[in-house]
Amino acid sequence: MKLLKHYQLKSDLVKDTVLEKLNEVTQTWHKEDNQPQLFEGRINGDKFTLYPTYTLAPRDQFRPKIEVSLKQKENYTQVNLNFSLPKLIKRFIPAAFIICLIAQLVLFYFFFWTSFKIPKFFIFVPVIFTLFVYYQTKILFSIRTKRALEHF
């Protein structure tokens, strides 16, 4: 699963102005107040990490990690953005896959080698769940990346 996206933006502003503008919409930690902060993180130097802010709704807490680096070129500032999954999500997906694989093996055992019979549908539940988790994560990552990219 490749959930990593790279973007390269060009700005006519000088690097210090880009940093100032980013500082205006970034807070050090999310406070859930009414200020128009778009990102959470600390901006210091040319390379830093940001996260989009979120509401307390469960659907909005999936946030891509944004690694930002700025380079001043001759006539513009180059902004490199690398979007990736947070570490917790990166660890959850393989763990969910392994659990579903074990559940699949247990269901196959009950279906083929014991007298306890289960409906055929239940054999495919772990596979369906694994595919659901994978595509749900992929879709959410794409949506959150596009939404965060709109603010740069």
C-alpha positions in Angstrom: 0.0 0.0 0.0 1.6 3.2 -1.1 0.1 6.0 0.9 2.8 8.6 0.3 2.4 11.6 -1.9 4.9 14.3 -3.0 4.0 17.7 -4.2 6.2 20.6 -5.3 4.8 24.1 -5.3 6.3 27.4 -6.4 5.6 30.7 -4.8 6.5 34.2 -6.0 7.0 35.2 -2.3 10.4 35.1 -0.7 11.1 32.3 1.8 10.6 34.6 4.9 7.2 35.7 3.7 6.1 32.1 3.1 7.2 31.2 6.6 5.3 34.2 8.0 2.1 33.2 6.1 2.4 29.6 7.3 2.9 30.8 10.9 -0.3 32.8 10.7 -2.4 29.7 10.1 -0.4 27.3 12.3 -0.6 26.7 16.0 1.7 24.6 18.2 -1.1 22.3 19.4 -4.7 22.0 18.5 -6.9 23.9 21.0 -10.4 23.5 19.3 -11.0 27.3 19.5 -12.6 29.6 17.0 -9.3 30.8 15.5 -8.8 30.2 11.8 -5.8 27.9 12.3 -5.4 25.3 9.5 -2.3 23.4 10.7 -0.8 22.1 13.9 3.0 22.0 14.4 6.1 24.1 14.9 7.6 26.1 12.1 11.3 26.7 12.6 13.9 26.7 9.9 13.6 25.3 6.4 12.3 21.9 7.3 9.3 21.2 9.6 6.4 18.9 10.1 2.7 19.9 10.1 -0.6 18.2 10.7 -4.0 19.6 9.5 -6.2 20.6 12.4 -9.3 18.6 13.1 -12.6 18.8 14.9 -13.6 16.4 17.6 -15.7 14.4 15.1 -14.3 10.9 14.6 -14.2 11.2 10.8 -12.0 14.3 11.0 -9.3 12.9 13.2 -7.5 11.0 10.3 -4.7 13.5 9.5 -1.8 13.0 7.1 1.6 14.0 8.3 3.0 16.8 6.1 6.7 17.2 5.9 7.5 20.7 4.5 10.8 21.9 3.2 11.4 25.4 1.6 14.2 26.3 -0.8 14.8 29.8 -2.0 15.4 29.8 -5.8 16.4 32.8 -7.9 12.9 34.1 -8.7 10.7 32.0 -6.5 10.4 29.9 -3.4 10.1 26.1 -3.9 7.8 24.4 -1.3 8.2 20.6 -1.2 5.4 18.8 0.5 5.5 15.1 1.5 2.3 13.6 2.8 2.4 10.3 4.7 0.4 8.4 7.2 1.0 8.9 10.9 3.0 6.1 12.6 -0.1 4.7 14.5 -2.0 4.2 11.3 1.0 2.7 9.5 1.2 0.1 12.3 -2.6 -0.5 12.5 -3.1 -1.6 8.9 -0.6 -4.5 8.9 -1.8 -5.6 12.3 -5.4 -5.6 11.0 -4.3 -7.6 8.0 -2.6 -10.2 10.2 -5.6 -10.5 12.6 -7.9 -11.0 9.6 -5.5 -13.6 8.1 -5.6 -15.6 11.4 -9.3 -15.3 11.6 -9.5 -16.5 8.0 -7.4 -19.6 8.9 -9.6 -20.3 11.9 -12.7 -20.1 9.8 -11.3 -22.4 7.2 -10.4 -24.9 9.9 -13.9 -24.9 11.3 -15.4 -25.1 7.8 -13.3 -28.0 6.4 -12.0 -30.1 9.3 -14.6 -30.0 12.1 -18.2 -31.2 12.4 -19.1 -27.7 13.5 -20.4 -26.1 10.3 -20.5 -22.4 9.7 -22.3 -20.6 6.9 -20.2 -20.1 3.8 -20.5 -16.4 4.0 -18.5 -16.2 7.2 -15.5 -17.6 5.5 -15.1 -14.4 3.4 -15.8 -11.9 6.3 -12.1 -11.4 7.2 -11.2 -10.8 3.5 -14.0 -8.3 3.1 -13.0 -6.5 6.3 -9.3 -6.3 5.2 -10.3 -4.9 1.8 -12.6 -2.5 3.5 -9.9 -1.2 5.9 -7.4 -0.9 3.1 -9.7 1.1 0.7 -11.2 3.2 3.5 -7.7 4.2 4.5 -6.6 4.9 1.0 -9.7 7.0 0.2 -9.4 9.0 3.5 -5.7 9.6 2.9 -6.5 10.9 -0.6 -9.3 13.2 0.7 -7.3 14.6 3.6 -4.3 15.2 1.4 -6.3 17.1 -1.2 -8.0 19.1 1.6 -4.7 20.1 3.2 -3.2 20.9 -0.2 -5.9 23.4 -0.9 -4.6 25.6 2.0 -1.0 25.8 0.7 
